[in-house]
């Protein structure tokens, strides 16, 4: 069942004041661990292909812009599907929605491993995005409903799964990709099949929401100026985020193992700051002020990457450092979205995710094209400008975000 903003706020307060919450995370029923394992693998999917992007382009004779359509198709379908996941889950139930998402990921990730052209791979990644949207949008509510120790422990478990998936994904992609670029796709299919079996066997039926949601609810929610501003800001922020994720592997000059290790440490920094640093900054300085500063630092780091695009050491350092900023911003934005909108959490999240993913889906492809049209540093400069514009959008909509500190 979806969490509302009040539950999220209470959970965060409990985490901040209860030192035993982190101990209780290890005392969970098997059903909670089954969902958490599947979450780890699902979150791996975002960064798993990073280390193999250059290899895919080389072996399938494709340009960076063409290969980056792997991200574009994935994000576009994920964003659009966010509009219907709540509608579907309220009708077939959370468990069936999870299982449907998992089996779709298994099928399309395996098909991706058998691809012979970039076009096929892009299409299969779109199918992967469909399954991922169904799974991720439902997983948090399911973990909360089955985990022990209350909502706070469940959220810690979910955040831990997210952080582990984001950090291990590139590392696993590098290891398997060094054998063959097809390896990561088959690896995800196998791991997700294990997750499917675990949830099927260990998770009991989860109660359906008492009220069925409408497909139009997320669209109507965007009529709230504060939520719309947050969505547009996140769309522009995604230009910076996916310029880093989808384009930087091409200019690093490293093999699959090297790229995997760089983004592993990137993911570790992201996970640590999202869980431990962001809540402290929010309490001390407020959500909006913290977001302004972090967005500026993200833009500054991207600009530095553009200036130092031919320095491998500088690029590696910037990628790892920016991971810390991204982790903080991701948590702050999630908190802000939960607080700013008067609609229930699931609807607000769907509306926001639709704007940021569907709208930002052009960013990976555009980064590759900008490098073709101009020079290697241009994508980083454009990403930096987009993040600054996102900061301006956030500032312009501040009067409609009085609920945010």
N, C-alpha and C positions, 0 to 999 in steps of 0.2 A: 504494500500500500504506500502511496506517495507520502513523503514527509512535507509538512508545511514549514513556513519560515520560523514559527515559534519553536517547533521541535528542534530545528537546526540550531537556533540560537541557544536553547537550553542545553543541547548536547555540547556545543563548543564551550559554554561556561563550565559544564561538568568536567570536560577534559582539562581545562585550564586549572581547576581547583582540586582535582582528584588525582593524586600521584599514583593511585593503584589502578587507574584505568589501563595503563600500558601493560600491567601484569595480567589483567583479566583478558587481554586480547588473545593470550595463549590458552585460555580455558573456554573453548568454543565447541559447540556440537559439530558433528561431522558434516551436517548440511551446510553450516556456515563456511567451513573450510572448503567444501566442494565449490560453492559459489565464488569464494575468494580466489581459489585456484584458477577458475575460468576467467575471472576478472584480470588476473595477472597476464594470462595469455592474450586476452582481448586488448589490453593496453600495450602489449608488446607489438601489436600489429602496426601501430603508428610509426615506430622507429625501426622496425625490423628490416625494412627494405633500404634504409639509408646506406649501409655499407656496400650494397650490391648495385646501386644506381649506375656508377660508371661501367661496371661489368655488363649490366644489361644493355646499356647503350652500345658498348663495343661489340658484343656478341650478336645483338639483334640489329646492328647497323642503324641506330637511331640517334637523333640529336638529344641534348639535355632537355630541351623543351618538350620533345615527344615523350621521353622517359618520365618526365615530371607529371605527365598526365595521369600517372599512377596515383599521385596524391590528389589531383584535381577531381578525377572520377570518384575516388573514395570519399572525399569531403563533400562533393555535391550531393551524392546519393545519401550520405549520412545526414546532411542538413535537411534535405527534403523529407526524408523518412521520419525525422524528429516530429513532424507535424501529425503523424498518424500512429506513433507508437503508443501514446496514452490511450487513444481510441481503441486500438487493437487489444492492449492489455486489459482494459476494463471489460472486454467482451469474452476473451478466451482465457483470461487469468494470467497472472505473472509467471507461473512455472512454465506454462506452455509457450509464452512469449520468449522466455529465456531459451528454452529448448529449440524453438524455431530459429532464433537468431544464431545459436551455436551450430546447428546443422547446416544452415546457409553458409556460415563462415567455413566450415569443413569442406563443403562442396566446392566453393569458389576459390579457396586458397589452394586446394589440390589441383583444380583446373588450371590455376595460374602457373603451377609448376610444370604443366604439360604444354604451355604456350610456345608457339613457334614464331609469333610476331608481336611487336609492341602493341598493336591494335587489340589483339586477343587479350594480352595482359592487362591493358587498361580496362577492357570490358569486365574481366573477371575481378579486378580490384573494385569496380563499381558494385558488383554482387557482394563482395566482401564488406563493403560499406553498408549495404542493406542489412546484412546480418549483425554487424557491429552496432548499428543504431538500435535495433530491437533488443540486443543484449544489454548494452551499457545503460540505456535509458531505464531499464527495469531492475538492474542488479542491486543498486543501492537500497531501494525500498525492500527488496527481498532479503538482503543481508540484515537489515534492521529488524525484520519480522522474525528471523530465525536465530539471530545471535543472542548469546547470553551476556549479562552484565549491563543491559540497557542500551539506549540509543548511542550514548557516547562511545562505548566500546565497539559497537558496530561500525561507526563512522571511522574510528581509528583503523579498524581492520580493512575497510574499503580504501582509505587513503594509503595504507601500507601496500595494498595490492596495486594501486595505481602507480605509486613510486617504484615498486619493484619491477612492474611491467615496463615502465618508461625507461628504466636504467638497463635492465637485462635484455630488452628487445634488440637494441643495436649490437650488444655484445654477442648474443646468439646469432644474429644476422651475419655478423662478421665471421664467426666460426664456420657456420654452415655455408655461407657465401664463398668462403675460400675454397671449398670443395666444388661447389657449383652454384651459380646464381639461382638455380631452381631449389636448392636445399632449404632456404628459409620458408618457402611456400609449402613444401611438403612437411616441414617441421611443425608449422602452425596447424596444419590439417590434423596431424597425429595428436598434438597436445589438446586441441579443441575437441577431438573425438573422445579423448580421456575425460575432459571436462564434462562433455555431454553425458557420458555414462555415469559419472559421479553424481551429477545433478539429478539424472533420471532415477537413480537408485536411492540416493540419500536424502533428497529434498521432498518433503511431503507437499501436498497441494497447498498453495498459499491463497488466502482469501482474496476474492476479487474486490476492487473498490466498490463501495456501496452505490456510488453515483457514476453512471457511464458518461465518459467525456465525449465531446464533439471534435471533429477534425478542425472546425473553425475556431475553437477556443484559443489556440495559440496565435492565430492571425488577429483575433479581436484584442488579445492582450497587448499587441504591439501598438494599439491606440494610446497606451500610456506612454507619455513622452519620456519619462525617466527610463523605462525598460527599453524603448526604442533607441535612446541615446547610448545605453549600455551595449546594445546589440551592434550598432554602427561602430562604436569604439572598438569592440572586440573584432569586428570584420577587418578594420584597418590594422589592428594589432596583429591579426593573423597574417597580414602581408609580411610583416617583419618576422614572425615566428616561422612561417613556411619558406621564406627566403633562406633562413638559416638551415632549416631541416632538409629542404629539397635541393637547394643549390650549392651550399658550402661543400658537400662531398666532392664536387667536381673540381674545386680549386685547392683542395687540401694536398693533393699529390701523394696520397697514401693508398696502400692496398686495402683489401676488405678487412683484414685484421686490424690495421691501424685506424681506419674509420670507425670500426666497431668499438675500439677502446676509447677513442676520443668522445664518442657520443655516450658511452657507458658512464664516464665521469661527468659528462653533461647531465645525464639523467639522475645520477646520484645527487648532484648539487640541486637539481630541480626538486627532487623528492624531499631532501632535508629542509630546504627553505620553505617549501609549501606546507609542511607539517609543523615545523618548530619555529621558524622565524616570522612568517606572515602573521600569525595570531598575536605575537608580541608587538609587532609594528602597528597593527590595527588598534590594539588597546592603548598604546602610548601616543600615537600620532593621529589616529583616525583613519578610516578606510580611504576616503577621497584624497587626502593629502599624501598618504603613502602611495596611492596609485599614480598620482602626478609625478612623484619623484622616480618611481620605478619605471614608468613608461619613458621618462626622459633618459634614464640610464640605459634602457634597452636600445633606444634610438642612437644614443651616443656610441654604444658598443658596436652597433651595426655600421655606423659611419667610420669608426676606427678600422673595422674589418675591410671596408672599401679602400681606405687609405693604405692599409697594409696587406692588400690582397696577394702580393707576391712573397710575403713572409710567412712561411709555414708555421714557425714557432708562434708568431703573433696570432695567426688564425686559430691555432689550437687553444691558446690561452683565452682568447675572446669567446670561443664556443663554450668552454667550460665555465667561464665567469658568467656569461649571459644565461646559462642554465639556472644559476641562483636567482637572477632577476625574474626569469620566466616563472619559476616556481612560486615566488612571492606574488606576482601579478595574477597568476591563475587562481590562487586561493582568495585573494582580495576581490577579484571579479566575481567569483562564485558566491561569496558572501554578499556582495553588493546586489547581485541579481535576486537573491533570496529575499533581501530586505526592501528593495525599491518598488516592487510591483504588488498591487492589492490582490492579485489572483493567487490561487494556490501554487505551491512550489513546482509541481510537475508541469503545469501549464506554462508558468514563467520560464522554466528551464527549456521546455520545448521551443517556445517562441524565440528565446535568446539564441539557442543552438542553431535554429534554422537560419537566422540572419548571419551569424558569424561563420558557419560552415559553408552554407550555400553561396553566400556573397564572397567569402574569402577563398573559394575554391579556385579562382582564376590565378591566385598568387603564385603557386608553384610553376605553372606553365609560363606565366609572364616573366618570372625570374630567368628562366632559360632563354626566352626570346630576347630579353633585354641584353643578355650577354652576347647573343648572336648579332643583334643589331648594332650594339655599341662596343662595350668592352667588359672585361670580367668584374670590374668594381661597380658598375652601374646598378646591378640588382641590389647590392647592399645599401647604396645611397637611396634608391627608391623605397626600400624597406624601411629605412630610417625616417624618411619624410612621411611615409604612411603612418608610422607609429606616432610621430609628432602631431599629425592631423587627428589621430585617434584621441590624443590627449586634449586637443582643442575641442573636439566634439564632447568629450566628457566634461570639460569646463563649461561649455555653453549650455549643457543640460543640467547643471548643478542645482538650479532652482526647482527642478522637478524631481530631485533626489533628496528631499529633506529627511527621509527616513534613514539615510546613510550618514554616519558620523564623519 
